[in-house]
Amino acid sequence: MINEHRYAVKVAWTGNRGTGTSDYREYGREHSITAAGKAPIEASADHSFHGDADRWNPEELLLAALSECHLLSYLHVAVRHGVVVVGYTDEATGAMVQTADGGGHFTEATLRPRVTVADPGQVDLAQSLHAEAARLCFIAASVNFPVNHEPHTAPA
């Protein structure tokens, strides 16, 4: 049986400086992202594209979604295998190229999870679980570029 899940967000542009999109440099890229019952995310374009560097941009949000999805898949897999995770951080990076027509696309992302496990005897098992977590990640399965993993696991 296939379980379908649906999601809804609202994106509202807040960057009209009074003249709308009358010129490329005359409008702001600021916008807010909301979903029912959740705190808003104040967002913008990347600073390279005339955005506000203090706000989240779509490229960072995509990378965060990949990292978060791997985290949640990994924790799920750890529980199934009896591995007690007591710490997890990730310093993910991604690369995007611009095309001659002004578009662009991500070429790769690299996740660098740093996992701490309670039992020193499970470090190798915990390290191996990243492959299973990667296969289960909904977001990684939905992108058309490689999502690389450079995990490190250590005992508490």
N, C-alpha and C positions, 0 to 999 in steps of 0.2 A: 504494500500500500504506500502511495506517495502522500506525504503530508505537505500541503502548501501553506506557507506563512506569508502574510502580507504586511507591509509596513507603510507608514505615511508620515511625511514631514512637510512642513511649510517653509519655503524660502521667500523672504520679503526683502526687496531691495530698499535700502535706506540712504543711498548715495546721491540722490537728486540734489544738486547744489543750487537749484533754482532755474536752470536752463535745460534740464534733462540731458539727453545725449546729443546736444548741439555741436559738440566737438569732442574728440578723443580724450583730451585732457580736462574737459569741463565737468565731467561727472565722476563721482566717487564709486569705488568698487565695493563699498560697505554693504553688508546685508546681515540679516539674522536668520538663524535656522531654529525652528521650533517644532516640537511634537507634543501631543496632548500629555499634560501632566509632568513635563520635564522642563528643566531650566534652559533658557535659550543659549545658543552658541552665537557669539558675535564673530562674524567672519568677514573676509575680504579676499581680494586677489593676492597672490604673491607680490611682494614688494617690487620684484622685477617687472611686474605688469601693472604698475601704478597703484598697487594696493597698500593697505595699512599693515605694516609689519607687526603691529601689536595684536593683530587678530589672526585667528586660524584661517588658513587658506585651503582650497580643495585638495591640493597635493598633499598637505600634511594630514588632512582628514582621511584620505585614502590610505596613507601609510599607517596612520593610527588604527584604522579599521583592520588592516592586515595583521598588525601586531596584537591588537586586542583579540581578534579571532583565534590566532595561534595560542595566545595565553589561555583562553577559555577552553579550547580543544585540548590543550596539554593538561590542564587541571582535571578535565573529565577523564582523559586516558590514564592519568596518574592514579586516580581513585580506582578505576577498573583494574589496575595492576597492583594495587596495594601499596603504592609509593606515597609517602607523606611528604608533600612539598610544604616548606615553611617560609620560602622566599622566592620571589620571581621579579626580575626587571628585564627590560629589553631596550636596547638603543638601536632602533631600526633606522635604516637609510634607504633612499630610493633615488633613481636617476630618471630624468625626463629629458627628452630632446624635442626641440622645436623644429617644425618642418617649414619649408620655404613658403608655404601658403599661409603661415601664421598659426597653424594648428600645432599639434604635438602629441606625444604619447610617452608613457612610462616605458622604459626599456628593461628595468629590473628593480627589485627590492631585495634588501638583505635584512633579515631579522637576526638579532644577536641576543637571544635569551640567556640570562644568567640565573640559574636555578639553584636553590639550596634545598637539600633534602634532609630529613631528620635522621635517617639511618645511613651511616657511611657505607654499609654493605650493599646499598641499592644505587650507588652513584652510576654504575655502568648501565643498569636497567633504566634508570631515570633518563640518562643521556639518550638511550636508544628510542625512547618514547616520542621524541620529537618527530620522527618520520611518520609515525601513526597519526600524531596530532596534525601534521601538515596535510595528510590525505583527507582528514575530516574537516578541515577549515573551509567553511562555506565561502568566505570572501576570497581566499586564495584560489579556490576552484572556479571563481567567477571572473578572474582577470586573464588577460591574454599576454602576460609577460612573466618571466621567471620570478618566483619568490624563493630566494636562497635562505638557507638557515646555517648559522654559525653558533650553535649552542655551546654552553659551558655549564657543567653541573659539578657542584661541590657539596660536601657534607656540612651540616650546621656546626 
